[in-house]
Amino acid sequence: MQTKKKAEPGDRPLPAHVGIIMDGNGRWAKKRFLPRSAGHKAGASNFRTITRYASQIGIKYLTVYAFSTENWSRPQEEVSALLVLFRQYLEEALRDFAEENIRVRFIGDTSRFPQELRQLIRRVEEASASKTGMVLNLAMNYGGRAELTRAVRLLLQDVKSGVLSEEEIGEEAIAARLYTAGQPDPDLIIRPSGEERLSNFLLWQSAYAEFVYFDILWPDFRPEDLDKALDIYASRQRRFGGA
Ligand code: FPP
C-alpha cells in the first residue's frame, strides 16, 4: 500500500484522473439577478480556465460533467443556451487548439445532439486525436446508469456473436465497454456549489475515488481552489478496501 505523506508545495502525489461536477451556474446567475444562461456562460468561461490550468500542472485525465442525461428536462430555452455554448467552445477548440496539447474525447450518447454539433464533436475528436498531453473527457448527454446499461447491451451482443464467452464476463469486460475504456479510474472527484452527491456521474469508475466538495459556485471556482482540492487529496490515505 502506498502511504501518503503530507503535501509540500510542488511535492504532492497528483491524481492521474480528476472528475469535476461543474455545479452552481444557475445559483451564480440568480444571485446577480441574471438569467440562468448567463450563469452557464460564466461557467463555460471558467471551464476553459480550469481545463488549461489542469493541463499545465500535469493532470493526465480530466473528466467534466457538462450535460447529463437528465438535463434535457430543463426549460427548452436553457437547453438551447447550453447547446450554443457547446458549439462555441468546439468551434474555438478547432481554431485554437493547435497550440494546446490536449486530447478531447466525448463520453455519453452524443447521437441525441443536433447534427451540426455532432459533426463538430467528430471534428474536434479527430483534430486532437494525436495530442499526447491531458485527455479531456467531456461528459455530454452522459449518465452513469445509461453508460452501464449500454455496457450490458454491448456485453450481450458480444456473447451472442461469440466474441465473448459467458465465463469471461467480469469487471474487466464491463470496464472495457464503458466510455472510459482504457483510461484509469478517477482518483479525485470535485463538486463545487455545496451539493454533496454524485448525480449519476462516473458511477462505476468512482468506486474508489476521493471526494472533495466546495461551498463555491462553479463560475467562482478558481485554479487556487483546484490546488486546494489537490492538497486535500494528497493528504488522504487511500486504502482501496485494504486495512
Ligand atoms: C450545473 O449547474 C451545470 C450544468 C447543468 C451545465 C454545466 C455546463 C457548463 C459549465 C458549461 C460548459 C460548457 C462547455 C463549453 C463544456 P446548474 O445549472 O444545475 O446550477 P444550479 O444548481 O445552481 O441551478
Residues whose N, C-alpha, C, O or C-beta is under 5 A from the ligand:
A	BS01	FPP	M22 D23 G24 N25 G26 R27 W28 H40 G43 A44 F47 Y65 A66 L85 F86 Y89
